[in-house]
Amino acid sequence: MITDTIADCLTRLRNAGMAGHAQFKAPHSNMNEGIFRILMKEGYLSGVEVVSEGPTGKRKNLVVSLRYTKDGKPAVNFLRRVSRPSHRVYRKAPEKLEVRSGFGLQILSTSKGLMTDKEAIEKKLGGEVIAELW
């Protein structure tokens, strides 16, 4: 049984990119879907689709399409889970921390939902740092 589904999905994304796959499947949860939708909006993924599977169609999975550069390298170079179940990491609203001199991205879980670090700074919100990537 997987205890950290977010870390599992991020690992699937990292492994699929390193293996050169066009897409991969991940278990559906609102948090995972939100993370992948943010990555798609920011240009790191080509698409995210929710599909129903199983005999009754109740089991949902996410089909995530990866984006690659012209050189054939994955758009996501580095991906790391920051806040874990055993060690939560929070960031206050006014704290401005640039990831990779502004070329990177942090995903935060705030009281207004999932958003990037730049959106959280604009809205003056703090929250739990879920992951960072570049």
DSSP file (Angstrom, degrees, kcal/mol; ACC not computed):
  #  RESIDUE AA STRUCTURE BP1 BP2  ACC     N-H-->O    O-->H-N    N-H-->O    O-->H-N    TCO  KAPPA ALPHA  PHI   PSI    X-CA   Y-CA   Z-CA
    1    1 A M              0   0    0      0, 0.0     2,-0.5     0, 0.0     0, 0.0   0.000 360.0 360.0 360.0 136.1    0.0    0.0    0.0
    2    2 A I        -     0   0    0      1,-0.1     3,-0.2     3,-0.0     0, 0.0  -0.746 360.0-175.0 -89.2 126.2    1.3    3.4   -0.9
    3    3 A T  S    S+     0   0    0     -2,-0.5     2,-0.6     1,-0.2    -1,-0.1   0.764  78.4  45.5 -91.9 -27.1    1.3    5.9    1.9
    4    4 A D     >  +     0   0    0      1,-0.1     4,-1.8     2,-0.1    -1,-0.2  -0.816  61.6 173.8-119.2  90.4    2.4    9.0    0.0
    5    5 A T  H  > S+     0   0    0     -2,-0.6     4,-2.2    -3,-0.2     5,-0.2   0.794  78.3  57.5 -69.2 -28.1    0.4    9.1   -3.3
    6    6 A I  H  > S+     0   0    0      2,-0.2     4,-2.4     1,-0.2    -1,-0.2   0.943 107.7  46.3 -67.6 -46.6    1.8   12.5   -4.3
    7    7 A A  H  > S+     0   0    0      1,-0.2     4,-2.2     2,-0.2    -2,-0.2   0.879 111.2  54.2 -62.0 -37.3    5.4   11.2   -4.1
    8    8 A D  H  X S+     0   0    0     -4,-1.8     4,-2.2     2,-0.2    -1,-0.2   0.927 110.1  45.7 -62.0 -45.7    4.3    8.2   -6.1
    9    9 A C  H  X S+     0   0    0     -4,-2.2     4,-2.1     2,-0.2    -2,-0.2   0.888 112.4  50.4 -66.9 -38.9    2.8   10.3   -8.9
   10   10 A L  H  X S+     0   0    0     -4,-2.4     4,-2.4     2,-0.2    -1,-0.2   0.882 110.6  50.3 -66.0 -37.0    5.9   12.6   -9.0
   11   11 A T  H  X S+     0   0    0     -4,-2.2     4,-2.8     2,-0.2     5,-0.2   0.893 108.5  52.1 -66.7 -39.9    8.1    9.5   -9.2
   12   12 A R  H  X S+     0   0    0     -4,-2.2     4,-2.5     2,-0.2    -2,-0.2   0.906 110.5  48.9 -61.5 -40.6    6.0    8.2  -12.1
   13   13 A L  H  X S+     0   0    0     -4,-2.1     4,-2.0     2,-0.2    -2,-0.2   0.934 113.0  46.5 -63.2 -46.9    6.4   11.5  -13.9
   14   14 A R  H  X S+     0   0    0     -4,-2.4     4,-2.2     1,-0.2    -2,-0.2   0.923 114.9  46.4 -62.2 -46.0   10.2   11.5  -13.4
   15   15 A N  H  X S+     0   0    0     -4,-2.8     4,-2.1     1,-0.2    -2,-0.2   0.892 110.6  52.1 -66.8 -40.4   10.6    7.9  -14.5
   16   16 A A  H  X>S+     0   0    0     -4,-2.5     5,-2.3    -5,-0.2     4,-0.8   0.893 111.2  48.4 -63.7 -38.7    8.4    8.3  -17.6
   17   17 A G  H ><5S+     0   0    0     -4,-2.0     3,-0.5     1,-0.2    -2,-0.2   0.911 111.4  48.4 -66.5 -42.4   10.4   11.3  -18.6
   18   18 A M  H 3<5S+     0   0    0     -4,-2.2    -1,-0.2     1,-0.2    -2,-0.2   0.833 113.0  48.6 -67.5 -31.2   13.7    9.5  -18.1
   19   19 A A  H 3<5S-     0   0    0     -4,-2.1    -1,-0.2    -5,-0.2    -2,-0.2   0.580 112.4-120.1 -84.9 -10.1   12.4    6.5  -20.1
   20   20 A G  T <<5 +     0   0    0     -4,-0.8    -3,-0.2    -3,-0.5    -4,-0.1   0.719  52.5 163.1  81.4  21.4   11.2    8.7  -22.9
   21   21 A H      < -     0   0    0     -5,-2.3    -1,-0.2    -6,-0.2    45,-0.1  -0.427  39.5-142.1 -73.9 148.8    7.5    7.7  -22.7
   22   22 A A  S    S-     0   0    0      1,-0.2    44,-2.5    -2,-0.1     2,-0.3   0.834  80.3  -6.0 -77.6 -34.1    4.8    9.8  -24.4
   23   23 A Q  E     -A   65   0A   0     42,-0.3     2,-0.3    -7,-0.1    42,-0.2  -0.969  60.7-163.3-154.0 166.6    2.4    9.3  -21.5
   24   24 A F  E     -A   64   0A   0     40,-1.9    40,-2.8    -2,-0.3     2,-0.3  -0.965  20.4-117.9-149.4 163.7    1.8    7.4  -18.3
   25   25 A K  E     +A   63   0A   0     -2,-0.3    38,-0.2    38,-0.2    -2,-0.0  -0.824  27.5 177.3-106.5 145.9   -1.0    6.4  -15.9
   26   26 A A  E     -A   62   0A   0     36,-2.1    36,-3.6    -2,-0.3     2,-0.0  -0.984  38.8 -93.1-141.6 150.4   -1.3    7.5  -12.3
   27   27 A P  E     -A   61   0A   0      0, 0.0     2,-0.3     0, 0.0    34,-0.2  -0.369  48.4-113.1 -63.9 143.4   -4.0    6.9   -9.7
   28   28 A H        +     0   0    0     32,-1.6     2,-0.3    23,-0.1    32,-0.2  -0.594  48.0 147.1 -83.3 135.8   -6.6    9.7   -9.5
   29   29 A S     >  -     0   0    0     -2,-0.3     4,-2.7     1,-0.1     5,-0.2  -0.936  55.6-113.4-151.2 159.0   -7.0   11.9   -6.5
   30   30 A N  H  > S+     0   0    0     -2,-0.3     4,-2.2     1,-0.2     5,-0.1   0.883 118.2  50.9 -61.7 -37.0   -8.0   15.6   -6.4
   31   31 A M  H  > S+     0   0    0      2,-0.2     4,-2.4     1,-0.2    -1,-0.2   0.939 111.7  45.9 -65.9 -47.6   -4.6   16.6   -5.2
   32   32 A N  H  > S+     0   0    0      1,-0.2     4,-2.4     2,-0.2     5,-0.2   0.913 113.4  49.7 -62.8 -42.3   -2.8   14.6   -8.0
   33   33 A E  H  X S+     0   0    0     -4,-2.7     4,-2.2     1,-0.2    -1,-0.2   0.910 110.9  50.3 -62.8 -41.2   -5.1   16.0  -10.6
   34   34 A G  H  X S+     0   0    0     -4,-2.2     4,-2.0    -5,-0.2    -2,-0.2   0.904 110.3  49.4 -63.2 -42.2   -4.5   19.5   -9.3
   35   35 A I  H  X S+     0   0    0     -4,-2.4     4,-2.1     1,-0.2    -2,-0.2   0.938 113.2  45.9 -62.5 -47.5   -0.7   19.2   -9.4
   36   36 A F  H  X S+     0   0    0     -4,-2.4     4,-2.0     1,-0.2    -1,-0.2   0.851 110.2  54.0 -67.3 -33.5   -0.7   17.8  -12.9
   37   37 A R  H  X S+     0   0    0     -4,-2.2     4,-2.4    -5,-0.2    -1,-0.2   0.882 108.6  49.9 -67.5 -37.0   -3.1   20.6  -14.1
   38   38 A I  H  X S+     0   0    0     -4,-2.0     4,-2.1     2,-0.2    -2,-0.2   0.927 110.6  49.6 -64.3 -44.0   -0.8   23.2  -12.7
   39   39 A L  H  <>S+     0   0    0     -4,-2.1     5,-2.7     1,-0.2     6,-1.0   0.860 111.7  49.1 -64.0 -34.7    2.2   21.6  -14.5
   40   40 A M  H ><5S+     0   0    0     -4,-2.0     3,-1.1     4,-0.2    -1,-0.2   0.917 110.4  50.2 -68.9 -42.9    0.2   21.5  -17.7
   41   41 A K  H 3<5S+     0   0    0     -4,-2.4    -2,-0.2     1,-0.3    -1,-0.2   0.853 110.4  50.6 -63.0 -34.7   -0.8   25.2  -17.3
   42   42 A E  T 3<5S-     0   0    0     -4,-2.1    -1,-0.3    -5,-0.1    -2,-0.2   0.493 121.1-107.3 -84.1  -3.7    2.9   26.1  -16.7
   43   43 A G  T < 5S+     0   0    0     -3,-1.1    -3,-0.2    -4,-0.4    -2,-0.1   0.586  89.9 111.9  93.9  11.0    4.0   24.2  -19.9
   44   44 A Y  S   <S+     0   0    0     -5,-2.7    23,-0.9    -6,-0.2     2,-0.3   0.701  78.4  39.5 -88.2 -20.2    5.7   21.2  -18.3
   45   45 A L  E     -B   66   0A   0     -6,-1.0    21,-0.2    21,-0.2    -2,-0.2  -0.900  65.0-145.0-127.5 156.0    3.0   18.7  -19.6
   46   46 A S  E    S-     0   0A   0     19,-2.5     2,-0.3     1,-0.3    20,-0.2   0.812  76.8 -17.1 -87.6 -34.1    1.1   18.3  -22.8
   47   47 A G  E     -B   65   0A   0     18,-1.4    18,-2.9     2,-0.0     2,-0.4  -0.989  44.3-151.2-168.9 157.9   -2.2   17.0  -21.3
   48   48 A V  E     +B   64   0A   0     -2,-0.3     2,-0.4    16,-0.2    16,-0.2  -0.995  20.5 179.3-137.2 129.4   -4.0   15.5  -18.4
   49   49 A E  E     -B   63   0A   0     14,-1.9    14,-3.1    -2,-0.4     2,-0.6  -0.995  22.4-139.8-135.4 137.2   -7.1   13.3  -18.8
   50   50 A V  E     -B   62   0A   0     -2,-0.4     2,-0.4    12,-0.2    12,-0.2  -0.856  26.5-175.7 -95.1 124.2   -9.2   11.5  -16.2
   51   51 A V  E     -B   61   0A   0     10,-2.7    10,-2.7    -2,-0.6     2,-0.4  -0.950  20.2-134.9-122.7 142.7  -10.3    8.0  -17.4
   52   52 A S  E     +B   60   0A   0     -2,-0.4     2,-0.3     8,-0.2     8,-0.2  -0.781  30.9 175.3 -93.7 137.9  -12.6    5.5  -15.7
   53   53 A E  E     +B   59   0A   0      6,-3.7     6,-1.2    -2,-0.4     4,-0.3  -0.830  28.1  59.9-135.5 172.7  -11.5    1.9  -15.6
   54   54 A G  S    S-     0   0    0     -2,-0.3     3,-0.1     3,-0.2    -2,-0.0  -0.140  93.4 -66.1  93.2 168.6  -12.6   -1.4  -14.1
   55   55 A P  S    S+     0   0    0      0, 0.0    -1,-0.2     0, 0.0     0, 0.0   0.837 136.2  34.2 -64.2 -33.4  -15.7   -3.4  -14.7
   56   56 A T  S    S-     0   0    0     -3,-0.2    -2,-0.1     0, 0.0    -4,-0.0   0.589 103.6-125.8 -97.4 -11.7  -18.0   -0.8  -13.0
   57   57 A G  S    S+     0   0    0     -4,-0.3    -3,-0.2    -3,-0.1    -4,-0.0   0.604  78.0 116.9  78.8  11.4  -16.1    2.3  -14.2
   58   58 A K        +     0   0    0     -6,-0.1     2,-0.5     2,-0.1    -4,-0.1   0.756  50.9  85.7 -82.7 -24.6  -15.8    3.6  -10.6
   59   59 A R  E     - B   0  53A   0     -6,-1.2    -6,-3.7   -32,-0.0     2,-0.4  -0.661  67.2-159.8 -82.5 125.4  -12.0    3.4  -10.5
   60   60 A K  E     - B   0  52A   0     -2,-0.5   -32,-1.6    -8,-0.2     2,-0.3  -0.821  11.9-178.9-109.4 144.9  -10.4    6.5  -12.0
   61   61 A N  E     -AB  27  51A   0    -10,-2.7   -10,-2.7    -2,-0.4     2,-0.5  -0.923  24.2-125.5-131.0 159.9   -6.9    7.0  -13.3
   62   62 A L  E     -AB  26  50A   0    -36,-3.6   -36,-2.1    -2,-0.3     2,-0.7  -0.921  13.3-155.7-104.7 131.2   -5.1   10.0  -14.7
   63   63 A V  E     -AB  25  49A   0    -14,-3.1   -14,-1.9    -2,-0.5     2,-0.5  -0.941  17.0-165.9-105.6 114.4   -3.5    9.7  -18.1
   64   64 A V  E     -AB  24  48A   0    -40,-2.8   -40,-1.9    -2,-0.7     2,-0.5  -0.885   8.8-152.4-109.1 125.6   -0.7   12.3  -18.3
   65   65 A S  E     -AB  23  47A   0    -18,-2.9   -19,-2.5    -2,-0.5   -18,-1.4  -0.851  18.0-138.8 -98.8 127.6    1.0   13.3  -21.6
   66   66 A L  E     - B   0  45A   0    -44,-2.5     2,-0.4    -2,-0.5   -21,-0.2  -0.437   4.6-139.3 -85.4 157.1    4.6   14.5  -21.3
   67   67 A R        -     0   0    0    -23,-0.9     8,-2.5    -2,-0.1     9,-0.3  -0.946  18.2-166.7-115.8 138.5    6.2   17.4  -23.1
   68   68 A Y  B     -C   74   0B   0     -2,-0.4     2,-0.0     6,-0.2   -23,-0.0  -0.867  19.6-116.1-122.3 156.5    9.7   17.2  -24.5
   69   69 A T    >   -     0   0    0      4,-3.3     3,-1.5    -2,-0.3    -1,-0.1  -0.222  41.5 -95.0 -78.7 177.0   12.1   19.8  -25.8
   70   70 A K  T 3  S+     0   0    0      1,-0.3    -1,-0.1     2,-0.1    -2,-0.0   0.784 126.9  58.9 -64.5 -26.1   13.3   19.9  -29.4
   71   71 A D  T 3  S-     0   0    0      2,-0.1    -1,-0.3     1,-0.0    -3,-0.0   0.532 121.1-108.4 -79.3  -6.1   16.4   17.9  -28.2
   72   72 A G  S <  S+     0   0    0     -3,-1.5    -2,-0.1     1,-0.3    -1,-0.0   0.561  76.4 133.8  88.9   9.5   14.2   15.1  -27.0
   73   73 A K        -     0   0    0      1,-0.1    -4,-3.3     2,-0.0    -1,-0.3  -0.667  64.1 -99.4 -90.9 148.5   14.8   15.9  -23.3
   74   74 A P  B     -C   68   0B   0      0, 0.0    -6,-0.2     0, 0.0    -1,-0.1  -0.342  22.5-128.0 -65.5 147.9   11.8   16.0  -20.9
   75   75 A A  S    S+     0   0    0     -8,-2.5     2,-0.8   -31,-0.3    -7,-0.1   0.804  98.9  70.9 -65.1 -29.0   10.5   19.5  -20.0
   76   76 A V        +     0   0    0     -9,-0.3     3,-0.1   -32,-0.2    -1,-0.1  -0.813  57.2 169.4 -92.0 108.9   10.9   18.5  -16.3
   77   77 A N        +     0   0    0     -2,-0.8     2,-0.4     1,-0.3    -1,-0.2   0.860  69.4  17.1 -84.9 -39.3   14.6   18.4  -15.5
   78   78 A F        +     0   0    0      2,-0.0    56,-1.8     0, 0.0     2,-0.4  -0.999  63.5 177.8-140.0 135.8   14.3   18.2  -11.7
   79   79 A L  E     +D  133   0C   0     -2,-0.4     2,-0.4    54,-0.2    54,-0.2  -0.989   6.6 173.6-143.3 128.6   11.4   17.2   -9.6
   80   80 A R  E     -D  132   0C   0     52,-2.4    52,-2.2    -2,-0.4     2,-0.6  -0.998  31.1-132.0-142.9 136.2   11.4   16.9   -5.8
   81   81 A R  E     +D  131   0C   0     -2,-0.4    50,-0.3    50,-0.2     3,-0.1  -0.772  27.5 179.8 -81.8 122.3    8.7   16.4   -3.1
   82   82 A V        +     0   0    0     48,-1.7     2,-0.5    -2,-0.6    48,-0.2   0.937  63.8  46.5 -92.1 -60.3    9.4   19.0   -0.5
   83   83 A S  S    S-     0   0    0     46,-1.3     5,-0.2    47,-0.5    -1,-0.2  -0.757  73.1-177.0 -89.6 123.6    6.7   18.5    2.2
   84   84 A R  B >   -H   87   0D   0      3,-2.5     3,-0.6    -2,-0.5   -80,-0.0  -0.713  41.8-104.8-115.0 166.1    6.4   14.8    3.2
   85   85 A P  T 3  S+     0   0    0      0, 0.0     3,-0.2     0, 0.0    -1,-0.1   0.842 123.9  44.2 -58.9 -31.4    4.0   13.1    5.6
   86   86 A S  T 3  S+     0   0    0      1,-0.3     2,-0.3     0, 0.0    -3,-0.0   0.653 126.3  28.5 -87.4 -15.3    6.9   12.8    8.1
   87   87 A H  B <  S-H   84   0D   0     -3,-0.6    -3,-2.5     2,-0.0    -1,-0.3  -0.769  73.7-160.6-150.0  97.2    8.2   16.3    7.7
   88   88 A R        -     0   0    0     -2,-0.3     2,-0.5    -5,-0.2    -5,-0.1  -0.579   4.8-158.8 -81.7 140.3    5.8   19.1    6.7
   89   89 A V        -     0   0    0     40,-0.3    40,-2.4    -2,-0.3     2,-0.3  -0.984  11.1-175.1-123.2 124.4    7.3   22.3    5.2
   90   90 A Y  E     -E  128   0C   0     -2,-0.5     2,-0.4    38,-0.3    38,-0.2  -0.836  11.1-154.8-118.2 155.5    5.3   25.5    5.2
   91   91 A R  E     -E  127   0C   0     36,-2.7    36,-2.2    -2,-0.3     2,-0.1  -0.998  17.4-129.2-131.4 132.4    5.9   28.9    3.7
   92   92 A K    >   -     0   0    0     -2,-0.4     3,-0.7    34,-0.2    33,-0.1  -0.321  29.9-105.7 -75.6 162.6    4.5   32.2    5.0
   93   93 A A  T 3  S+     0   0    0      1,-0.2    32,-0.3    31,-0.2    31,-0.2   0.908 113.6  44.3 -58.8 -49.9    2.8   34.6    2.7
   94   94 A P  T 3  S+     0   0    0      0, 0.0     2,-0.3     0, 0.0    -1,-0.2   0.649  84.8 111.1 -77.2  -9.6    5.5   37.4    2.4
   95   95 A E    <   -     0   0    0     -3,-0.7     2,-0.6     1,-0.1    -4,-0.0  -0.461  50.2-165.6 -67.8 122.4    8.4   34.9    1.9
   96   96 A K        +     0   0    0     -2,-0.3     2,-0.5     2,-0.0    -1,-0.1  -0.941  13.1 170.8-111.7 114.5    9.7   35.2   -1.6
   97   97 A L        -     0   0    0     -2,-0.6     2,-0.5    20,-0.0    20,-0.0  -0.962  21.3-148.8-125.6 111.5   12.0   32.3   -2.6
   98   98 A E    >   -     0   0    0     -2,-0.5     2,-0.6     7,-0.0     3,-0.6  -0.686   9.7-141.9 -85.0 128.7   13.0   32.0   -6.2
   99   99 A V  T 3 >S-     0   0    0     -2,-0.5     5,-2.9     1,-0.3     3,-0.5  -0.801  82.8 -12.0 -89.9 121.1   13.5   28.5   -7.4
  100  100 A R  T > 5S-     0   0    0     -2,-0.6     3,-1.9     1,-0.2    -1,-0.3   0.913 129.2 -55.6  53.4  49.8   16.5   28.3   -9.8
  101  101 A S  T < 5S-     0   0    0     -3,-0.6    -1,-0.2     1,-0.3    -2,-0.1   0.818 108.9 -47.5  55.8  36.4   16.6   32.2  -10.2
  102  102 A G  T 3 5S+     0   0    0     -3,-0.5    -1,-0.3    -5,-0.0    -2,-0.2   0.337 124.5  97.6  91.6  -7.3   13.0   32.3  -11.3
  103  103 A F  T < 5S+     0   0    0     -3,-1.9    -3,-0.2    -4,-0.3    -2,-0.1   0.610  75.6  68.3 -87.4 -12.5   13.2   29.5  -13.8
  104  104 A G  S   <S-     0   0    0     -5,-2.9     2,-0.3    28,-0.0    30,-0.2  -0.262  70.9-138.1 -98.2-172.9   11.8   27.0  -11.4
  105  105 A L  E     -F  133   0C   0     28,-2.5    28,-2.5    -2,-0.1     2,-0.4  -0.997   5.7-158.3-150.9 137.6    8.4   26.5   -9.8
  106  106 A Q  E     -F  132   0C   0     -2,-0.3    11,-1.6    26,-0.2     2,-0.5  -0.950  14.0-145.4-114.8 142.4    7.1   25.5   -6.4
  107  107 A I  E     -FG 131 116C   0     24,-2.8    23,-2.6    -2,-0.4    24,-1.1  -0.938  20.6-168.9-107.6 125.5    3.6   24.1   -6.0
  108  108 A L  E     -FG 129 115C   0      7,-3.3     7,-2.3    -2,-0.5     2,-0.7  -0.872  21.6-141.3-115.9 146.2    1.8   25.2   -2.7
  109  109 A S  E     +FG 128 114C   0     19,-2.7    19,-2.0    -2,-0.3     5,-0.2  -0.933  37.4 170.9-102.3 110.8   -1.3   23.9   -1.1
  110  110 A T  E >   - G   0 113C   0      3,-2.1     3,-1.5    -2,-0.7    17,-0.1  -0.507  52.3 -94.9-112.4 179.7   -3.0   27.1    0.3
  111  111 A S  T 3  S+     0   0    0     15,-0.5     3,-0.1     1,-0.3    16,-0.1   0.685 127.2  52.2 -68.5 -17.1   -6.4   27.8    1.9
  112  112 A K  T 3  S-     0   0    0      1,-0.4    -1,-0.3     3,-0.0     2,-0.2   0.197 123.3 -95.9-102.1  13.3   -7.5   28.8   -1.6
  113  113 A G  E <   -G  110   0C   0     -3,-1.5    -3,-2.1     2,-0.1    -1,-0.4  -0.523  65.8 -24.5 106.1-173.6   -6.4   25.6   -3.3
  114  114 A L  E     +G  109   0C   0     -5,-0.2     2,-0.3    -2,-0.2    -5,-0.2  -0.534  69.6 150.2 -76.1 139.8   -3.3   24.5   -5.1
  115  115 A M  E     -G  108   0C   0     -7,-2.3    -7,-3.3    -2,-0.2     2,-0.1  -0.980  44.3 -92.2-160.4 167.1   -1.2   27.1   -6.8
  116  116 A T  E  >  -G  107   0C   0     -2,-0.3     4,-2.2    -9,-0.2    -9,-0.2  -0.324  41.9-106.8 -78.5 167.2    2.3   28.1   -7.9
  117  117 A D  H  > S+     0   0    0    -11,-1.6     4,-2.1     1,-0.2     5,-0.2   0.866 120.2  53.7 -63.4 -36.2    4.6   30.1   -5.7
  118  118 A K  H  > S+     0   0    0    -12,-0.2     4,-2.1     2,-0.2    -1,-0.2   0.907 109.1  47.7 -66.5 -41.3    4.2   33.1   -8.0
  119  119 A E  H  > S+     0   0    0      1,-0.2     4,-2.2     2,-0.2    -2,-0.2   0.895 110.9  52.2 -64.9 -39.5    0.4   33.0   -7.7
  120  120 A A  H  <>S+     0   0    0     -4,-2.2     5,-2.8     1,-0.2     4,-0.5   0.885 109.3  49.3 -65.2 -38.2    0.6   32.6   -3.9
  121  121 A I  H ><5S+     0   0    0     -4,-2.1     3,-0.8     3,-0.2    -1,-0.2   0.919 110.8  50.1 -66.4 -43.0    2.9   35.7   -3.7
  122  122 A E  H 3<5S+     0   0    0     -4,-2.1    -2,-0.2     1,-0.2    -1,-0.2   0.890 116.3  41.3 -60.8 -39.7    0.4   37.7   -5.8
  123  123 A K  T 3<5S-     0   0    0     -4,-2.2    -1,-0.2    -5,-0.1    -2,-0.2   0.439 110.7-123.6 -89.0   0.4   -2.5   36.7   -3.6
  124  124 A K  T < 5 +     0   0    0     -3,-0.8     2,-0.4    -4,-0.5    -3,-0.2   0.928  61.4 144.1  56.5  50.6   -0.4   37.1   -0.4
  125  125 A L      < -     0   0    0     -5,-2.8     2,-0.2   -32,-0.3    -1,-0.2  -0.907  35.1-159.8-119.1 146.9   -1.1   33.5    0.7
  126  126 A G        +     0   0    0     -2,-0.4   -15,-0.5   -32,-0.0     2,-0.3  -0.614  25.4 137.3-109.4 176.9    1.1   31.1    2.5
  127  127 A G  E     -E   91   0C   0    -36,-2.2   -36,-2.7    -2,-0.2     2,-0.4  -0.991  52.0 -41.0 170.1-171.5    0.8   27.3    2.6
  128  128 A E  E     -EF  90 109C   0    -19,-2.0   -19,-2.7    -2,-0.3     2,-0.8  -0.674  50.2-129.8 -83.7 130.2    2.4   23.9    2.5
  129  129 A V  E     + F   0 108C   0    -40,-2.4   -46,-1.3    -2,-0.4   -40,-0.3  -0.718  29.1 178.1 -82.7 109.4    5.1   23.5   -0.1
  130  130 A I  E     -     0   0C   0    -23,-2.6   -48,-1.7    -2,-0.8   -47,-0.5   0.951  57.0 -23.1 -78.9 -52.5    4.2   20.3   -2.0
  131  131 A A  E     -DF  81 107C   0    -24,-1.1   -24,-2.8   -50,-0.3     2,-0.3  -0.969  49.0-146.9-154.8 163.9    6.9   20.1   -4.6
  132  132 A E  E     +DF  80 106C   0    -52,-2.2   -52,-2.4    -2,-0.3     2,-0.3  -0.990  23.1 165.1-137.5 149.6    9.4   22.0   -6.6
  133  133 A L  E      DF  79 105C   0    -28,-2.5   -28,-2.5    -2,-0.3   -54,-0.2  -0.976 360.0 360.0-154.9 163.8   10.7   21.5  -10.1
  134  134 A W              0   0    0    -56,-1.8   -55,-0.1    -2,-0.3    -1,-0.1   0.221 360.0 360.0-156.7 360.0   12.6   23.1  -13.0
